[in-house]
Amino acid sequence: MTSRNLPEADDAALAGTVNLADIETLGRSRLDRNALEYISSGANDEVTLHANREAFRRARLRPRVLVDVSDVSTRTTVLGVDLDLPVGIAPSAFHGLAHPSAELGTAGAAHAEGSLFALSTFSNTSIEDVARVVPGRFWFQLYVYRDREVSAALVRRAEAAGARALVVTVDAPYVGRREPNERHRFGLPPHLGVPNAASREALAALESSSGSQLVNYFQGLVDRRFTWRDVAWLRELTTLPIVLKGVLTAEDALLAVEHGCHVWVSNHGGRQLDTAVSALEALPEVADAVAGRAEVYLDGGVTRGTDVVKAVALGARCVFLGRAAQWGLAAAGEAGVRRTLALLRDELTLALALCGHPDVTRLPRDLVRL
């Protein structure tokens, strides 16, 4: 671990944390306004942001009793990768805002805890540097650019570095309006770069002096004409499994399967279309439409081990953490993210035992009442 030359984590700061809410409080306290507003904000009135969490709170568990729970397993596999728990780190931009270790800290924690890391196109760390921390245990998230050759080059780099899947974000042809970012002109600090997308156009956008840098960044780069017919272009470009992130309906889930893709249920953490359905609410219809022909994942609102149980029972193979991982990173670097994953694993183990279902891969749908 020390060979990565990461800043030493402040383990003492984590001593009093017993759940992810504690870690969030600690993480928030360590961020300046620019970083805090970027990580925490949702679109418009943040209805969907809060709905993601409320959906898990409303869902109820139906536990069974008098079951042998002396041996509880949280292990699973995701696209052939063995995981110690069905929890991964979702792709999110600019981890350097949270901690100097940036994506190296987050990826290192995922690797150490037997989790899976998904790297964002808009990371502050290169694909190659992350790959050295998590060899063969990461996915690469892609925004398709208007300049298709730029995107193709990124895919080739990810493949060469050992990525196990390509995650295509499909719910962001435009950036949702995150009002704090607009009001205070969110921008990357000068010391943070975007090594996986540092085209001349991108750098010019980042130098804009008005509005959110992220919005400016998107304006001239992301291909808003990308549709289902273009998925074939991606399929020809790579042999990697393709995961479509941002699916919320049975209709789109069916199309994803028809196009040979796996399905990631997500509303972008409530950062895109406000008042969109919550991820957990969308999960059952998506899982039913997929009907086992592809793997299904979910992000949005997961902060407890019982949340993992509910999502897996309703059809998700694995859940992914967005903000929760960033709070851990802000709290104490790699150690903070490791603590986040460890707490979830402990809570998940206890929840499985108390539900009377000791194997996370064999949870029945009727365990959850929506």
Steps between C-alpha positions, in 0.01 A plus 500: 500500500777747584656454156232728359641798689156611613461762774481331837136456609382646828367178654432669835228711342302183428506367855158636589321402178250218532295553184512677166316803637790555742747475212296747295504750786876467532552523125284809464696674775822462301385651171494858377178639352600435141562130561212454743243650266628297207478168683177561692282686251212355301292640218252782556299442823687174570175303516653195333819526704300460821257250345785254445558477874131514594418206275734278701350627824147418384583148383442240770669166561314174569746292705485123543584333832641170625750488216861388539693826467825381656676553166410822315642575156518846343707382203384529140632538145449787259580437133740229605675702773481351849389751765503471878173694509252617235607863536716694256617858454302684233673719244498862612707792386780688670592297807786744548247746637449269798859400581853530357512126433205545259402185308809313622360516852152389398624225271751377758226471759276306263781259421594450865139428601425258218275748322491633143600846379347680202715784366340812354605656171517823703740369761798692632716188456595324179364162399848354509580620852174361637557170320825455689308525830214266401643265237217325320239617750363822355244620250532810285212746461464676167324813384478484121650814349406672179849413386455125492872440455566657841252255654644210301848584625374498860341159450823363356695641795257343747521162328879512491510588871289198594149639548242223538199691365399820327233706678320741268309777676177547303303748712712810446477648150484826696612571855216534751470843654675485837425844626772540767759419233355766273459758773857473624664410167631157583851448370790261532793632704804575282695199626240247378500381142281272289756260352251270329328782313747785472433600141560856392123556499467363852774719639343805339166416660661468840641849463155655451425778748121467524266241649600146601818367341337160472215638289746687282704184468202305369373762258737430215618150579222249566317358198130576548414304186616170648207255480427129506621458142843625609542222757601281208799731444611437858446127462731495198757707686550273801473144620430621856155449651297819463291631791245774436480724806191715548213263414175554692230328291410153381485631144863609501608189689354285222684704239823467695469122503415497129822692439705254704558728798477470877279744691583749774194649670583859590367854498854638530463552873216746444736728305330490160119499460338617821178319603614191306408170662734375772744224413348247741148568370619439143695184581219237504363588156850512354595166655177343371565632149858372499380162633849367568632563147748760628637619831325786679664756731377797700625820657323776689427530869692198633629574851415187702553126483123456492495715185731250334271215605195676355666584169641151448169336591321720246734400219832686523814291470701773669451853631741787455591792725530853366493772765556251784841414358584868453410575862730222610779634282453852636494369858830313494619412151534133420441405864167684495378311194618171649307583818191575291515164324585311820204651685267403215637146495445463875148642477422277202620189685280582799199582279529171311512305826203684649302455178556126517667498157872434553609507132484840327479332159177317590269771627133460397296786359236459770754592768415863418165671525484830309 
